[in-house]
Amino acid sequence: MHIPDNFLSTPVWAALDVVAVSAVGLMVKRARRELDDSRIPLLGVMGAFVFAAQMINFPVGVGTSGHLVGGALLACTLGLAPAALIMTVIIAIQAFVFQDGGVLALGANVFNMAIAGVLAGYWPYRIWGAGRRRPAIFAGAVLSVMVSASLALGELLISGIKMPRPLILVSLALFAISALIEGAITVSVIQAIDKLNPSFVRRPDRANAPVLVTLGAVALILGMVGFLLASTTPDGIERLGLKLGLHSTVSFHAPLADYTVPLLDSAWLRRATGGLAGLVLIYAICAAAGRLIGRQRSA
């Protein structure tokens, strides 16, 4: 789902950088007003969980894979503005630290997944959640992926990339499969949280420490060994780039490119340590952001 550098034209990625900065600024202001103190402990844990889950690609078609995006999951557990901010942190760390997604295209990826995708994932839950919670969560997760994917395709078209109609239709079909899997995973995760504590998503507090520990432990496992089960085929955007003959450029050499620590001898250890480093970094930044927002609101 991440757009690499050199896929978008300069006017497109530059305009989206400006839009993304403005949108994230609005989300910061909204989070200061809306973030409940009881949800602050969730920010770091959910950020780490979604980051770890995004590292695991699953097959969605011949030669194509997908992965959990997590916009709806974050929106349903944190609320709209905090979810958008946490997703922004994840996407930025992936670009600058792990070379996953372009640095110049960062604005496009943030707008597609952290702003539009999270908003699309939150809307059904906000409108229908009280009476039809599970269908609303599922619909939000599906919609979030389809909105993000459609925006990415549209941005490629606006950039002057010529895509045959059959290729567009196939790409949308593969994204739809990924979206359905996203919906199923999102509902399953929230159901699992509900079984541990039925009030956790609606009103988390310090009494829910076992749930936080469980989510953190799962994130740790996914981040350190989940890649062993992950599909090695390219995701939808990468596959599309290969079909169109697009080649990404490296505008910034990330220290842990491909989620690996280069100084270690063991291939498994390089990847596991890279995943662990990402988890710690995401957790620390998201938790610190939550505490900062909480202090600013109190002041």
N, C-alpha and C positions, 0 to 999 in steps of 0.2 A: 504493500500500500504506500510505502514511502517513495516519493519521486526523487531520483538521483539528480545531480547537477548535469547540465547539458541536455536535458530533455525538454526544458521550457525555454522559450525565447526570453531575452533580457527584459523587454517591457512587461511581460507577464509575471516573471518571478519578482521583479522589482516592485511592481504594483501590489502584488500579494504580500510582500514583505511589509509594505506600509500598512496595508489593511490588517494584517495579523498583529502588528504592534499596537495599533489603535484598539482592536478587539480585545487583546489581552489586557490592555490598560483598563478598559471598561469592566472586564471580568474581575480585576483586582479590586476596583471600587465596589463592585457588587458583593464580592466575597467579604469585604470588611463589614458590610451591613448584614449579610445573611448567614455567615458561617457560625453555626452553633458551637459553643465551647465543648459540648459532648462529642462532637465529630472530629475535633482536632487530632486526637490520638489515631484516628483512622487514616489521616492523610498519608503518613509515611508508610504504613502497612499496605494500604491499597495501591499506592504508587509502586511499591516494590513488587506486589503481587502481579499487577498488570504488566510491568516491565518484564518479569520472569515469564509470564504467559506469552508475551509477544515474541519471545525468542524461539518458541516451539512451532514450527511450520507443520501443517497437516495437508495431505493431498486433497485437492478439490477437482482434479481432472487429470487427463493424460499430460504429463510433463509440467504440471502447474500445482502450486501449493498456496495455502493461505495461512493466516494466523489470527488469533484473537486480537482485535483492536482494543476493546475494553471501554469505549466511550460510554455506552449505555450502562455498563456495570459500575463505572465511576459515578455517573450521574444519579443512578438509583441509590447509591450508598452515601454519597457526599453532598448531592445537590448540584445544580447547574454550574454556578461560578467556580466553586472549588474543584469540581471535576475537570473543567476546562483548564484551570491552572495546573493541576497535576499532570494532565495529558501533555500540556505544553512543556513542562519540565522533562517528562519522559522523552518526547520527540527531540528536544534540544540536546539532551545528554546523548541520545542515540547518534545524533549527527556529529557532535563535537568530540565525543569520547570514543565511539564505536564505529564511526564512518558508515552508519546505517541511515541513508537518506542524505540528500544534498545539503550543504551549508548555504549555498545561494538559494536553493529551493526550500529553505527552512520555513519561510513565510507561507508558501503554498501548502506544505505538509501540516503546519500548525492550523492554518485556516480550514483545511479539508477535514482533519481528524479531531483537533482539539476544540475548534469553534463550531463549525457546521455539523460535524459528526456527533459531538456531545449534545448539541442542541436538538438534533434529530432523535438521538437516543433518549433524551429527557422528556420530550414533548408527549409521547403516548403515555408514559408513566405518570406525568403530571396531570394529564387530562382524565385518563381512565383508571389510574392506579388504585383508587379507593375501592372500586367495585369489581374490577377485572384485572387484578394485579399481575398474575402470570402472563395472560395474553398481552398485557400492556408492556411488560418487560421484554417479552419475546419480540413484539412488534418494534419496540424501540431499538433493540439490538440489530434487527434486520435492517431497519430504516437507516440507522447510523452508518452501517457499512455501505449500503447502496448510495447514500448521499455522498459520502467521502469518495467512493469509487467513481461515481458519475462526475463529480467535480474534477477529479484528476483527469478523466478522459476529456472533459470539456476544455481543460487548460491545455492539454496537448493539442487539441484541434485548434484552439485560438492561437497557439504558438506556431501554427503552420504545418504541423505534422499531418501528413495525409494518411488516413486510415480507411481501408476498404470497409464498406458496410458490413460484410460478413465477419470481418475481424472484430469490429465493434460489438456485434451481436454475440459472438462467441465470448468475448471478454466480459460482457455484461452477464452472460449466463454463468460463467465461472465465478464472478463476483457474487452472484445470487446464491450459488451453492455455499460459498464462504459465509455469506450473510446468514443463511439458515443455520449453519453450524455455530456461528457466533451467537445466534438467538438461543440455541439449545444449551450452549456452554453457560451463557449468562444466567438463564433461568436455573440451571443446575447449581451454579455457585451460590446464588441467592437462596435457593431452597436449602442447600446445605448449611448456610449461615442461619437461616430460620430454625432449623432443627437444633442447632446448638443453643440458640437464644432467639425466640420468636420476636422479641422487641428490638433486636440489635440494629437492624437497618433503619427502623423508624425512630429509635431513640437510643443510640449507643451512649454508654457512660463507663465509668471506671469498673463497675461490676462485671463488665463484659471482657475482662482481661483474658479469660480462656479462649474466647473467639479471636482476639487479636493475636494471641500466641499461635493458635492453629493456623490462621491465615499467614502469619510470618513464617511458620515452619514449612507450609506448602510452598510458599514463594522461594524459600531457601532450597528446597528439593528440586523445584522446577528450574531454578537458575543454575544449579550446579550439576545436575545429571539429566535434566529433561531433554537436552539437546541430543542425547544418545538415541532418542526415539523420534527425533524430528525428521521431517522430509528434507531432502537435499535439493529438490527441484526448485526452480525460481518461482517467486510469487507472481501475482497477476500483472503488476506493473513491470517487473523485470522480464517476464515472458513476452509482454507486449513490446518492450524495447528490443528484445532479440528478434522478434518477428519483423519489426520495422527497421532493423539495422541501426538502432540508436546505441550510442556508446557513452557511458557516463564518464565524466572527468572528475579528477580528485583535486578540488580547490583547497583542501585542508587535510593534512595527514594526521589522522586521529591517533592517539597514543595506544588505544586498544582496539585497532581495526579488526573487524570480523569477530568481535567479542572474545579476543584471545590476549593473553599476556605473553609477549614474544620472548621473554628472557628464560622461560622454563623449557625443559627438555621434553617432557611428556606432552603429547598432543591433548590427551584428556585433561591433564592438569592445567594446561594453558587455557583451555576453554572453560573449565570449571572455575578457575581463579578469576577469569574475566567476568563470568556471570556473577560471582560473589562480589567482585568490585563494583559492578553495576548496581547490584541490590543495595549495597551499603551506601553508595553515592546517592541513589534515588531516594532511599529512605531518609537519609540525613537532610537532603535539600527540601524534600516535601514536608518533613516534620518541622524543620526550621521555619519554612514559609508559613505553616499553620500557626506556630507560636507567635511569629511576627505579626500576622494578621490579627490574632487574638489580642495581643498587647496594644496594637494601634486602635482597635475598636474600643478597648477598655479606656484608653487615654482620651 
